[in-house]
């Protein structure tokens, strides 16, 4: 039996909602909600934006700008992609939590009495939900999580000797690939989030200006795990090519407190279960 207010759909920023491959950061919401709910929700994506409604959950990604006023969607975990995104689009929707303090600030500036909660990025659930026994490699080795828009430039760079950790070929492929490394660099936000969940030291870097939103979404996420925000990401060419020196740089870069990551992910799972059982009925503003 389906109830009118029951969450039946999960939205993600993908053109291929039915696929289990593609950017793992984009489709992770599908995988997480299916694991938590133990049922199959209808996967919706960019082609279905107009059909976002009161039975739709938005969970992972820089997708707050995908919503329209009055859709009454349920939001827990996403963030804005830039500081210029329009929070007015969120009127008439239900916001249970956003990715970080920067997204919270944008919303509360437009809606001063909204009291938005920060829940961090649900990508932190990758270890507890998908790989609770995960252990990084024992032999020191650096890997690179490179967004698709940066791949060509990366392969032509002086850092192309660092193996790519593939995050476009499905969850199992990613977990197997990333388990070969002890340290990571990442141009992908969810490469950073997944690394934090899995307990692998990671250095966020930029190769180009092709990543939408630049450092905004990284800083939005970092604000939720009590790490210092940076005006801009380190450009990869500024990092040392020598593996030992690069490992030292990654190791010296601030990493989140493990207890905090576990606390956040546990709270996320509890909250998602609660929202699925008893979603709020009325819009936040």
C-alpha positions as YAML, in Angstrom:
chain: A
units: angstrom
residues:
- id: 1
  name: UNK
  ca: [0.00, 0.00, 0.00]
- id: 2
  name: UNK
  ca: [1.31, 3.45, -0.93]
- id: 3
  name: UNK
  ca: [0.38, 6.47, 1.16]
- id: 4
  name: UNK
  ca: [0.02, 9.89, -0.42]
- id: 5
  name: UNK
  ca: [2.76, 11.45, 1.70]
- id: 6
  name: UNK
  ca: [5.20, 8.52, 1.36]
- id: 7
  name: UNK
  ca: [8.56, 9.11, -0.33]
- id: 8
  name: UNK
  ca: [8.51, 7.10, -3.55]
- id: 9
  name: UNK
  ca: [11.22, 8.78, -5.66]
- id: 10
  name: UNK
  ca: [14.88, 9.70, -5.25]
- id: 11
  name: UNK
  ca: [16.38, 12.46, -7.41]
- id: 12
  name: UNK
  ca: [20.02, 12.79, -8.50]
- id: 13
  name: UNK
  ca: [22.01, 14.91, -10.93]
- id: 14
  name: UNK
  ca: [22.33, 12.37, -13.71]
- id: 15
  name: UNK
  ca: [21.04, 11.97, -17.24]
- id: 16
  name: UNK
  ca: [20.82, 8.18, -16.78]
- id: 17
  name: UNK
  ca: [18.86, 7.46, -13.60]
- id: 18
  name: UNK
  ca: [18.58, 3.74, -14.26]
- id: 19
  name: UNK
  ca: [22.33, 3.19, -14.65]
- id: 20
  name: UNK
  ca: [24.58, 1.92, -11.84]
- id: 21
  name: UNK
  ca: [27.60, 3.48, -13.53]
- id: 22
  name: UNK
  ca: [28.51, 7.12, -14.07]
- id: 23
  name: UNK
  ca: [29.77, 9.63, -11.55]
- id: 24
  name: UNK
  ca: [29.52, 7.78, -8.23]
- id: 25
  name: UNK
  ca: [29.06, 11.06, -6.39]
- id: 26
  name: UNK
  ca: [25.98, 11.81, -8.48]
- id: 27
  name: UNK
  ca: [24.33, 8.40, -8.15]
- id: 28
  name: UNK
  ca: [25.33, 7.63, -4.56]
- id: 29
  name: UNK
  ca: [21.98, 8.90, -3.28]
- id: 30
  name: UNK
  ca: [20.24, 6.11, -5.18]
- id: 31
  name: UNK
  ca: [22.49, 3.46, -3.64]
- id: 32
  name: UNK
  ca: [22.30, 4.87, -0.12]
- id: 33
  name: UNK
  ca: [18.52, 5.18, -0.01]
- id: 34
  name: UNK
  ca: [18.02, 1.67, -1.40]
- id: 35
  name: UNK
  ca: [20.35, 0.31, 1.28]
- id: 36
  name: UNK
  ca: [18.72, 2.25, 4.11]
- id: 37
  name: UNK
  ca: [15.07, 1.82, 3.09]
- id: 38
  name: UNK
  ca: [15.45, -1.81, 1.98]
- id: 39
  name: UNK
  ca: [13.04, -1.04, -0.85]
- id: 40
  name: UNK
  ca: [13.29, 0.26, -4.37]
- id: 41
  name: UNK
  ca: [12.42, 3.90, -4.88]
- id: 42
  name: UNK
  ca: [11.90, 5.24, -8.38]
- id: 43
  name: UNK
  ca: [15.16, 6.77, -9.60]
- id: 44
  name: UNK
  ca: [14.70, 10.17, -11.20]
- id: 45
  name: UNK
  ca: [17.26, 12.53, -12.70]
- id: 46
  name: UNK
  ca: [17.83, 15.62, -14.80]
- id: 47
  name: UNK
  ca: [15.30, 14.59, -17.51]
- id: 48
  name: UNK
  ca: [12.65, 14.39, -14.74]
- id: 49
  name: UNK
  ca: [13.25, 17.75, -13.02]
- id: 50
  name: UNK
  ca: [9.77, 18.98, -13.86]
- id: 51
  name: UNK
  ca: [8.28, 15.96, -12.08]
- id: 52
  name: UNK
  ca: [9.96, 16.61, -8.72]
- id: 53
  name: UNK
  ca: [7.12, 16.59, -6.19]
- id: 54
  name: UNK
  ca: [6.07, 15.79, -2.60]
- id: 55
  name: UNK
  ca: [7.04, 12.15, -3.05]
- id: 56
  name: UNK
  ca: [10.61, 13.03, -4.11]
- id: 57
  name: UNK
  ca: [13.70, 12.99, -1.89]
- id: 58
  name: UNK
  ca: [16.85, 14.92, -2.81]
- id: 59
  name: UNK
  ca: [19.78, 13.47, -0.87]
- id: 60
  name: UNK
  ca: [23.23, 13.94, -2.43]
- id: 61
  name: UNK
  ca: [24.87, 16.55, -4.63]
- id: 62
  name: UNK
  ca: [24.98, 20.23, -5.48]
- id: 63
  name: UNK
  ca: [21.36, 20.07, -6.58]
- id: 64
  name: UNK
  ca: [19.46, 22.69, -4.59]
- id: 65
  name: UNK
  ca: [19.34, 24.75, -7.79]
- id: 66
  name: UNK
  ca: [17.46, 21.91, -9.54]
- id: 67
  name: UNK
  ca: [14.31, 22.58, -7.52]
- id: 68
  name: UNK
  ca: [11.40, 24.85, -8.37]
- id: 69
  name: UNK
  ca: [9.14, 26.73, -5.94]
- id: 70
  name: UNK
  ca: [6.11, 24.81, -4.73]
- id: 71
  name: UNK
  ca: [7.30, 21.30, -5.60]
- id: 72
  name: UNK
  ca: [7.18, 20.34, -1.90]
- id: 73
  name: UNK
  ca: [10.17, 18.02, -2.34]
- id: 74
  name: UNK
  ca: [11.95, 16.64, 0.72]
- id: 75
  name: UNK
  ca: [15.57, 17.80, 1.00]
- id: 76
  name: UNK
  ca: [18.22, 16.25, 3.23]
- id: 77
  name: UNK
  ca: [21.91, 16.59, 2.40]
- id: 78
  name: UNK
  ca: [22.28, 18.55, -0.85]
- id: 79
  name: UNK
  ca: [23.91, 21.96, -1.19]
- id: 80
  name: UNK
  ca: [24.15, 24.82, -3.63]
- id: 81
  name: UNK
  ca: [26.78, 24.70, -6.36]
- id: 82
  name: UNK
  ca: [27.76, 28.40, -6.22]
- id: 83
  name: UNK
  ca: [27.28, 31.36, -3.91]
- id: 84
  name: UNK
  ca: [25.13, 32.94, -6.63]
- id: 85
  name: UNK
  ca: [22.43, 30.24, -6.64]
- id: 86
  name: UNK
  ca: [18.91, 31.51, -6.05]
- id: 87
  name: UNK
  ca: [17.42, 30.36, -2.72]
- id: 88
  name: UNK
  ca: [13.96, 31.64, -3.72]
- id: 89
  name: UNK
  ca: [13.57, 28.40, -5.69]
- id: 90
  name: UNK
  ca: [13.32, 26.56, -2.38]
- id: 91
  name: UNK
  ca: [10.10, 28.25, -1.30]
- id: 92
  name: UNK
  ca: [7.38, 25.67, -0.96]
- id: 93
  name: UNK
  ca: [9.77, 22.76, -0.33]
- id: 94
  name: UNK
  ca: [10.68, 20.82, 2.83]
- id: 95
  name: UNK
  ca: [14.26, 21.22, 4.03]
- id: 96
  name: UNK
  ca: [15.34, 18.74, 6.69]
- id: 97
  name: UNK
  ca: [19.06, 19.48, 6.31]
- id: 98
  name: UNK
  ca: [21.67, 20.85, 3.91]
- id: 99
  name: UNK
  ca: [25.28, 19.91, 3.17]
- id: 100
  name: UNK
  ca: [27.10, 22.81, 4.80]
- id: 101
  name: UNK
  ca: [27.11, 26.19, 6.47]
- id: 102
  name: UNK
  ca: [27.52, 28.12, 3.21]
- id: 103
  name: UNK
  ca: [24.29, 26.69, 1.80]
- id: 104
  name: UNK
  ca: [22.60, 27.32, 5.15]
- id: 105
  name: UNK
  ca: [23.74, 30.96, 5.11]
- id: 106
  name: UNK
  ca: [22.36, 31.56, 1.60]
- id: 107
  name: UNK
  ca: [18.95, 30.17, 2.57]
- id: 108
  name: UNK
  ca: [18.73, 31.99, 5.89]
- id: 109
  name: UNK
  ca: [19.66, 35.30, 4.28]
- id: 110
  name: UNK
  ca: [16.58, 34.99, 2.05]
- id: 111
  name: UNK
  ca: [14.41, 33.34, 4.71]
- id: 112
  name: UNK
  ca: [15.68, 34.76, 8.05]
- id: 113
  name: UNK
  ca: [13.44, 32.67, 10.30]
- id: 114
  name: UNK
  ca: [14.06, 29.34, 8.59]
- id: 115
  name: UNK
  ca: [16.65, 27.89, 11.04]
- id: 116
  name: UNK
  ca: [18.16, 25.47, 8.54]
- id: 117
  name: UNK
  ca: [20.03, 22.44, 9.90]
- id: 118
  name: UNK
  ca: [23.45, 21.37, 8.58]
- id: 119
  name: UNK
  ca: [23.77, 17.58, 8.23]
- id: 120
  name: UNK
  ca: [26.97, 17.33, 6.11]
- id: 121
  name: UNK
  ca: [27.20, 15.29, 2.90]
- id: 122
  name: UNK
  ca: [25.47, 11.87, 2.94]
- id: 123
  name: UNK
  ca: [28.39, 10.56, 0.89]
- id: 124
  name: UNK
  ca: [29.88, 9.96, 4.35]
- id: 125
  name: UNK
  ca: [27.63, 6.90, 4.46]
- id: 126
  name: UNK
  ca: [29.73, 4.99, 1.94]
- id: 127
  name: UNK
  ca: [31.78, 3.15, 4.57]
- id: 128
  name: UNK
  ca: [29.08, 2.27, 7.12]
- id: 129
  name: UNK
  ca: [26.52, 1.33, 4.48]
- id: 130
  name: UNK
  ca: [28.59, -0.17, 1.68]
- id: 131
  name: UNK
  ca: [31.98, -1.17, 3.08]
- id: 132
  name: UNK
  ca: [31.99, -1.47, 6.89]
- id: 133
  name: UNK
  ca: [35.09, -3.71, 6.83]
- id: 134
  name: UNK
  ca: [37.02, -1.49, 4.40]
- id: 135
  name: UNK
  ca: [40.76, -1.17, 4.96]
- id: 136
  name: UNK
  ca: [43.14, 0.95, 2.86]
- id: 137
  name: UNK
  ca: [46.27, -0.57, 1.35]
- id: 138
  name: UNK
  ca: [49.15, -1.42, 3.66]
- id: 139
  name: UNK
  ca: [51.87, -0.41, 1.18]
- id: 140
  name: UNK
  ca: [52.28, 3.35, 0.73]
- id: 141
  name: UNK
  ca: [50.80, 4.45, -2.60]
- id: 142
  name: UNK
  ca: [49.13, 7.60, -3.95]
- id: 143
  name: UNK
  ca: [46.04, 7.51, -6.16]
- id: 144
  name: UNK
  ca: [44.09, 10.25, -7.94]
- id: 145
  name: UNK
  ca: [40.31, 10.70, -8.12]
- id: 146
  name: UNK
  ca: [39.84, 12.84, -11.21]
- id: 147
  name: UNK
  ca: [36.54, 14.30, -12.41]
- id: 148
  name: UNK
  ca: [35.65, 13.49, -16.01]
- id: 149
  name: UNK
  ca: [35.99, 17.13, -17.11]
- id: 150
  name: UNK
  ca: [39.61, 17.07, -15.89]
- id: 151
  name: UNK
  ca: [40.67, 13.67, -17.25]
- id: 152
  name: UNK
  ca: [42.20, 14.83, -20.52]
- id: 153
  name: UNK
  ca: [44.20, 17.60, -18.87]
- id: 154
  name: UNK
  ca: [45.32, 15.24, -16.11]
- id: 155
  name: UNK
  ca: [46.56, 12.62, -18.57]
- id: 156
  name: UNK
  ca: [48.62, 15.29, -20.32]
- id: 157
  name: UNK
  ca: [50.04, 16.64, -17.05]
- id: 158
  name: UNK
  ca: [53.29, 15.81, -15.30]
- id: 159
  name: UNK
  ca: [51.26, 13.97, -12.64]
- id: 160
  name: UNK
  ca: [49.86, 11.30, -14.95]
- id: 161
  name: UNK
  ca: [52.15, 8.72, -13.35]
- id: 162
  name: UNK
  ca: [49.74, 8.69, -10.39]
- id: 163
  name: UNK
  ca: [47.10, 6.01, -11.07]
- id: 164
  name: UNK
  ca: [43.49, 7.09, -11.41]
- id: 165
  name: UNK
  ca: [40.99, 5.71, -8.92]
- id: 166
  name: UNK
  ca: [38.02, 4.98, -11.17]
- id: 167
  name: UNK
  ca: [34.71, 6.31, -9.82]
- id: 168
  name: UNK
  ca: [32.65, 6.09, -13.02]
- id: 169
  name: UNK
  ca: [32.33, 2.28, -13.28]
- id: 170
  name: UNK
  ca: [30.13, 1.52, -10.32]
- id: 171
  name: UNK
  ca: [30.39, 1.22, -6.55]
- id: 172
  name: UNK
  ca: [32.15, -2.15, -6.38]
- id: 173
  name: UNK
  ca: [34.76, -1.09, -8.93]
- id: 174
  name: UNK
  ca: [35.46, 2.10, -6.97]
- id: 175
  name: UNK
  ca: [35.83, 0.31, -3.63]
- id: 176
  name: UNK
  ca: [38.17, -2.26, -5.12]
- id: 177
  name: UNK
  ca: [40.21, 0.44, -6.87]
- id: 178
  name: UNK
  ca: [40.50, 2.79, -3.90]
- id: 179
  name: UNK
  ca: [41.57, -0.03, -1.57]
- id: 180
  name: UNK
  ca: [44.92, -0.11, -3.40]
- id: 181
  name: UNK
  ca: [45.93, 3.30, -2.03]
- id: 182
  name: UNK
  ca: [46.96, 4.86, 1.27]
- id: 183
  name: UNK
  ca: [46.82, 8.52, 0.17]
- id: 184
  name: UNK
  ca: [44.73, 10.34, -2.42]
- id: 185
  name: UNK
  ca: [44.43, 13.56, -4.36]
- id: 186
  name: UNK
  ca: [41.00, 14.49, -5.71]
- id: 187
  name: UNK
  ca: [39.49, 17.07, -8.06]
- id: 188
  name: UNK
  ca: [36.07, 15.60, -7.21]
- id: 189
  name: UNK
  ca: [34.14, 16.74, -4.14]
- id: 190
  name: UNK
  ca: [32.77, 13.26, -3.56]
- id: 191
  name: UNK
  ca: [36.23, 11.86, -4.00]
- id: 192
  name: UNK
  ca: [37.06, 13.91, -0.90]
- id: 193
  name: UNK
  ca: [33.87, 12.93, 0.94]
- id: 194
  name: UNK
  ca: [34.31, 9.21, 0.20]
- id: 195
  name: UNK
  ca: [37.97, 9.39, 1.26]
- id: 196
  name: UNK
  ca: [36.98, 10.96, 4.57]
- id: 197
  name: UNK
  ca: [34.39, 8.23, 5.14]
- id: 198
  name: UNK
  ca: [36.86, 5.46, 4.28]
- id: 199
  name: UNK
  ca: [39.61, 6.97, 6.43]
- id: 200
  name: UNK
  ca: [42.09, 7.68, 3.63]
- id: 201
  name: UNK
  ca: [44.04, 10.97, 3.84]
- id: 202
  name: UNK
  ca: [43.11, 13.13, 0.85]
- id: 203
  name: UNK
  ca: [44.22, 16.42, -0.68]
- id: 204
  name: UNK
  ca: [41.57, 18.38, -2.64]
- id: 205
  name: UNK
  ca: [43.15, 19.89, -5.77]
- id: 206
  name: UNK
  ca: [42.11, 21.68, -8.94]
- id: 207
  name: UNK
  ca: [43.51, 21.08, -12.40]
- id: 208
  name: UNK
  ca: [41.33, 23.48, -14.35]
- id: 209
  name: UNK
  ca: [38.41, 25.86, -13.90]
- id: 210
  name: UNK
  ca: [36.01, 23.32, -15.41]
- id: 211
  name: UNK
  ca: [34.52, 22.07, -12.15]
- id: 212
  name: UNK
  ca: [31.20, 23.88, -11.74]
- id: 213
  name: UNK
  ca: [31.17, 26.07, -8.67]
- id: 214
  name: UNK
  ca: [34.92, 26.00, -8.13]
- id: 215
  name: UNK
  ca: [35.82, 25.80, -4.46]
- id: 216
  name: UNK
  ca: [32.33, 26.72, -3.17]
- id: 217
  name: UNK
  ca: [30.95, 23.20, -2.79]
- id: 218
  name: UNK
  ca: [34.23, 21.98, -1.27]
- id: 219
  name: UNK
  ca: [34.12, 24.76, 1.32]
- id: 220
  name: UNK
  ca: [30.43, 24.15, 1.96]
- id: 221
  name: UNK
  ca: [31.24, 20.54, 2.82]
- id: 222
  name: UNK
  ca: [34.40, 21.37, 4.81]
- id: 223
  name: UNK
  ca: [32.36, 23.75, 6.98]
- id: 224
  name: UNK
  ca: [30.24, 20.80, 8.10]
- id: 225
  name: UNK
  ca: [33.19, 18.74, 9.34]
- id: 226
  name: UNK
  ca: [34.97, 21.56, 11.18]
- id: 227
  name: UNK
  ca: [37.82, 21.97, 8.70]
- id: 228
  name: UNK
  ca: [39.27, 25.26, 7.51]
- id: 229
  name: UNK
  ca: [37.85, 26.61, 4.28]
- id: 230
  name: UNK
  ca: [40.13, 27.90, 1.54]
- id: 231
  name: UNK
  ca: [39.49, 30.73, -0.90]
- id: 232
  name: UNK
  ca: [40.70, 28.47, -3.69]
- id: 233
  name: UNK
  ca: [41.78, 24.87, -4.07]
- id: 234
  name: UNK
  ca: [45.47, 24.13, -4.50]
- id: 235
  name: UNK
  ca: [46.33, 23.83, -8.19]
- id: 236
  name: UNK
  ca: [47.80, 20.43, -8.92]
- id: 237
  name: UNK
  ca: [50.86, 21.87, -10.65]
- id: 238
  name: UNK
  ca: [51.80, 23.51, -7.33]
- id: 239
  name: UNK
  ca: [52.12, 20.12, -5.64]
- id: 240
  name: UNK
  ca: [55.37, 18.13, -5.66]
- id: 241
  name: UNK
  ca: [55.69, 15.39, -8.28]
- id: 242
  name: UNK
  ca: [57.93, 13.28, -6.07]
- id: 243
  name: UNK
  ca: [55.77, 10.65, -4.35]
- id: 244
  name: UNK
  ca: [57.43, 10.94, -0.95]
- id: 245
  name: UNK
  ca: [57.02, 14.72, -0.90]
- id: 246
  name: UNK
  ca: [53.46, 14.46, -2.19]
- id: 247
  name: UNK
  ca: [52.58, 11.97, 0.53]
- id: 248
  name: UNK
  ca: [54.07, 14.32, 3.12]
- id: 249
  name: UNK
  ca: [51.92, 17.14, 1.72]
- id: 250
  name: UNK
  ca: [48.75, 15.02, 1.82]
- id: 251
  name: UNK
  ca: [49.56, 13.82, 5.34]
- id: 252
  name: UNK
  ca: [50.06, 17.41, 6.52]
- id: 253
  name: UNK
  ca: [46.75, 18.58, 5.03]
- id: 254
  name: UNK
  ca: [43.97, 18.78, 7.66]
- id: 255
  name: UNK
  ca: [41.86, 15.62, 7.81]
- id: 256
  name: UNK
  ca: [38.59, 15.30, 9.74]
- id: 257
  name: UNK
  ca: [38.29, 13.76, 13.17]
- id: 258
  name: UNK
  ca: [37.29, 10.09, 12.78]
- id: 259
  name: UNK
  ca: [34.86, 10.22, 15.70]
- id: 260
  name: UNK
  ca: [33.12, 13.21, 14.11]
- id: 261
  name: UNK
  ca: [32.76, 11.43, 10.76]
- id: 262
  name: UNK
  ca: [31.27, 8.38, 12.46]
- id: 263
  name: UNK
  ca: [28.95, 10.55, 14.54]
- id: 264
  name: UNK
  ca: [27.74, 12.44, 11.46]
- id: 265
  name: UNK
  ca: [27.15, 9.31, 9.38]
- id: 266
  name: UNK
  ca: [25.27, 7.60, 12.21]
- id: 267
  name: UNK
  ca: [23.05, 10.64, 12.64]
- id: 268
  name: UNK
  ca: [22.48, 10.82, 8.88]
- id: 269
  name: UNK
  ca: [21.31, 7.21, 8.75]
- id: 270
  name: UNK
  ca: [19.00, 7.65, 11.73]
- id: 271
  name: UNK
  ca: [17.52, 10.84, 10.29]
- id: 272
  name: UNK
  ca: [16.96, 9.37, 6.83]
- id: 273
  name: UNK
  ca: [15.12, 6.40, 8.34]
- id: 274
  name: UNK
  ca: [12.98, 8.78, 10.38]
- id: 275
  name: UNK
  ca: [12.22, 10.95, 7.34]
- id: 276
  name: UNK
  ca: [11.18, 7.91, 5.32]
- id: 277
  name: UNK
  ca: [8.88, 6.72, 8.12]
- id: 278
  name: UNK
  ca: [7.36, 10.09, 8.87]
- id: 279
  name: UNK
  ca: [8.23, 12.84, 6.36]
- id: 280
  name: UNK
  ca: [7.21, 16.39, 7.26]
- id: 281
  name: UNK
  ca: [4.04, 17.43, 5.45]
- id: 282
  name: UNK
  ca: [4.39, 21.20, 5.26]
- id: 283
  name: UNK
  ca: [7.00, 23.29, 3.39]
- id: 284
  name: UNK
  ca: [9.75, 24.91, 5.46]
- id: 285
  name: UNK
  ca: [8.75, 28.37, 4.19]
...
